[in-house]
Amino acid sequence: DFLSISLLNGFIQLRYNLGDKTVILQSVQKVHANGNTWHSLKAGRVGNEGYLDLDGINITQEASPGMNVLDTHTDFFVGGVSSLNLVNSMAVENEPTGFTGCIREIFVNNRELKLTVTDPKGGANVGDCDGTTCGYTVCKNNGTCQVENSGFSCSCPREWVGSTCEQSIHCSQNRCGSQALCIPQPTSFSYICVCALGWSGKYCDSKIKFFIAKFTGNSYIKYTDPYYGKRDLQYSRISLNFTTNQTEGLIVWMGKGEDEDNDFLAIGLANGTLKVVINLGERISVPLIHSKYSSCCDERWHFVTVVQNQTCIKVYLDEELIIFEDIDPHRKYTALNYGGICYFGGFEIGRKVNIVTTGLFQKEFTGKIKDVVLFQDSKKIQLIKAEGYNVYNGN
């Protein structure tokens, strides 16, 4: 499998092969060869249907029956490759050659690739395209960059301060604790402090402990499983107690949550009923919804356990087996490769649940969680020792 973007006689070409045939899309217009014009390029695919957008002019390739997953498991190359014989003969029209020009702002699945000296795994013969100390993103928040003898300086808009206009003027004199986040409130010319796990108070300066985690709807805990490397991922298990008065919310997401290729097991609420979703591979998400009326949102404690035995899924609610389903009798994928990451209540600040879960769950969890146990571990997870924000003592 491969996906490539190349320049051919002034036109942009997108090519991809998902295992059965090569699809080719070509831009309608040529790019300027004067070296002074920046072009905006968006290219990709949804399943096996491709799209290519150059400077706002979009073309698509109708999907036809066939494979719909890009399975590469290789490094990502920009501008060229370490050895030209690595390039699939169908990935470009002619003999492969390296790109000459400037590239910036590369996003893959909404995540930016940082084209710096230190972030990539390697590279060769790449220089600074701007030629000055003023890169295109040196000054944040629409600040203007000026080249100085000593480097550069930023002229900031009225509401931003700092050497790179990185700080809101409302947070410049904030009293938030050292691990807290300052969130500006421009309409009230003020700010609020968002507390790191283990802290509370208006300024997040009060140390707290808890065994019951209280989520406010703008909260999350990210737990890294120290035993992940020793787990048998064909036989996963998670159990916990929760209480809430809300009908929607993501309780737990076992998985990296970085892109659509990540395996995951998720537990949450949808329309007042318990919803479990599992993906063991190829983005095939299987939602399992308890069909009977559920009293999950009655502010009482409820005990939920999800057991994955290869492709057989059992869901227990208050010790009653409510779901028992084989999600793939063909046993194509049988392991939950969740990366050792478990999110509780939501995702990192700024990452919306409905976007990260592609609509599987609509909002962050509001309520309380306790007694979390992974696999057959004898000890409960100490949630307070994980990473997170806006989580408080629910005792």
Secondary structure, 3 states (H helix, E strand, C coil): CEEEEEEECCEEEEEEECCCCEEEEECCCCCCCCCCCCCCEEEEEECCEEEEEECCEEEEECCCCCCCCCCCCCCCCCCCCCCHHHCCCCCCCCCCCCCCCCCCCEEECCEEECCCCCCCCCCCCCCCCCCCCCCCCCCCCCCEEEEECCEEEEECCCCEECCCCCEEHHHCCCCCCCCCEEEEEHHHCEEEEECECCEECCCCCEECCCCCEEEEEEEEEEEECCCHHHCCCCEEEEEEEEECCCCCEEEEEECCCCCCCCCEEEEEEECCEEEEEEECCCCCCEEEECCCCCCCCCCCCEEEEEEEECCEEEEEECCEEEEEEECCCCCCCCCCCCCCEEEECCCCCCCCHHHHCCCCCCCECEEEEEEEEECCCCCCCCHHHCEEEEEEECC
